[in-house]
Amino acid sequence: MKSSKQKKLSNEEIASFCRQTAMIVEAGITPAEGMDIILQDTLSEEGRALLIEIRDSCRIGDHLYQAIERTGVFPDYVVRLIMLGEESGTTDTVLESLAEYYEREAEIAYNIRSAISYPLIMIAMMFVIIFVLIVKVLPIFRQVFTQLGTEMTPFAERLMNIGSAMSRYAIAVTVILALIVGIAILLFRIRSVRKYLRLRFSNFPIIHELYDNIAAGRFASSMYLAFTSGMDTFHTLEMVRELVENSKMEKKIDYIKHEILENSSNMAEAISDAEIFSNLYSRMITVGFRSGNVDVVMKQIAEAYEGVTERKLRKMVSIIEPTLVIILSLIVGVILLSVLLPLMGIMSSIG
């Protein structure tokens, strides 16, 4: 885990902290003593500093949620839920729910990174292969054509000129590309920029359904988290709205709040009318509310959407992989044929 003077903790770090702390609280150990136990297995200096800060706050009489809030590295809703858990005597249950939620979020983020990283590697390889062909291979063919007393095709000649320019300004191009990548990484860390990019990408037909599934899964997972902690309806919807990070889902949550306030609808009816889930899941939620097991139903729905998301990501990769290979093959083939076909014609005329 990171120091309290740095950025917010990652999903994996929050999940690990909540999981270990839940075990300690469930065993009847005080948070201060529990931090000492966790410290024994923590190797990172930053993680140790964070745990010591929480331990010292608890020793002077702070509640666990107050100690966590002081660090400044936990999301606000984590602090609020732990506060509710301490007030209701269900701290261990809330921490377990938080651990499950962030483990699920970490798994989704990992699957998305895996789905994106492979195409990016393939695209980078495409550029490297094309660069080598233009800068290293085509000059050899030019020498052959010169020795035969003829010229390369206009297309091949243009590629050669591009390759010569790239060779001359290789250092400048590399520096510019590095700056662009660095700026892009810094901008992506800004939440408003990430939200804007998600909004734009979510409108693409190929990934539109994927984004909707992720948002629906987050809604179910967040509702499970809130119901487990005992949060009231409107605080639950406000927290879920903050967690889903999807503009369409935010509008649906606002609709649910409006239906409950203005039209006196119950939560199950409002969720069904908002069309967040399929008819099957909406009916399951209605039954869950009637039986008092809505938290269990939400957890099952969240797990179902997680599986659907993972399968869709695998399907996308299975489509993108051969597509990129075909594109690379076509580009390399066109470049080579632009010099090989004229060369074969010359050789046949000589023969």
DALIN-V295817 format. One record per backbone hydrogen bond with DSSP energy under -1.0 kcal/mol. NH is the residue of the N-H (numbers start at 1). CO is the residue of the C=O. Records with the same first field share a line. If there is no record, write none. Layout:
NH=CO ; CO
//
This chain:
6=3
9=73
14=10
15=11
16=12
17=13
18=14
19=15
20=16
21=17
22=18
23=19
24=20
25=21
26=22
27=23
28=25
29=24
34=30
35=31
36=32
37=33
38=34
39=35
41=38
42=39
48=44
49=45
50=46
51=47
52=48
53=49
54=50
55=51
56=52
57=53
58=54
59=55
60=56
61=58
62=57
67=63
68=64
69=65
70=66
79=75
80=76
81=77
82=78
83=79
84=80
85=81
86=82
87=83
88=84
90=85
94=90
95=91
96=92
97=93
98=94
99=95
100=96
101=97
102=98
103=99
104=100
105=101
106=102
107=103
108=104
109=105
110=106
111=107
112=108
113=109
114=110
115=111
116=112
117=113
118=114
120=116
121=117
122=118
123=119
124=120
125=121
126=122
127=123
128=124
129=125
130=126
131=127
132=128
133=129
134=130
135=131
136=132
137=132
138=133
141=137
142=138
143=139
144=140
145=141
146=142
147=143
148=144
149=146
150=145
157=153
158=154
159=155
160=156
161=157
162=158
163=159
164=160
165=161
166=162
167=163
168=164
169=165
173=169
174=170
175=171
176=172
177=173
178=174
179=175
180=176
181=177
182=178
183=179
184=180
185=181
186=182
187=183
188=184
190=187
194=190
195=191
196=192
197=193
198=194
199=195
200=196
201=197
202=198
203=200
204=201
208=204
211=207
212=208
213=209
214=210
215=211
216=212
217=213
218=214
219=215
220=216
221=217
222=218
223=219
224=220
225=221
226=222
227=223
228=224
229=225
231=226
236=232
237=233
238=234
239=235
240=236
241=237
242=238
243=239
244=240
250=246
251=247
252=248
253=249
254=250
255=251
256=252
257=253
258=254
259=255
260=256
261=257
262=258
265=259
270=266
271=267
272=268
273=269
274=270
275=272
276=271
282=278
283=279
284=280
285=281
286=282
287=283
288=284
289=285
290=286
291=287
292=288
293=288
297=293
298=294
299=295
300=296
301=297
302=298
303=299
304=300
305=301
306=302
307=303
308=304
309=305
310=306
311=307
312=308
313=309
314=310
315=311
316=312
317=313
318=314
319=315
320=316
321=317
323=319
324=320
325=321
326=322
327=323
328=324
329=325
330=326
331=327
332=328
333=329
334=330
335=331
336=332
337=333
338=334
339=336
340=336
341=337
343=339
344=340
345=341
346=342
347=343
348=344
349=345
350=346
351=347
//
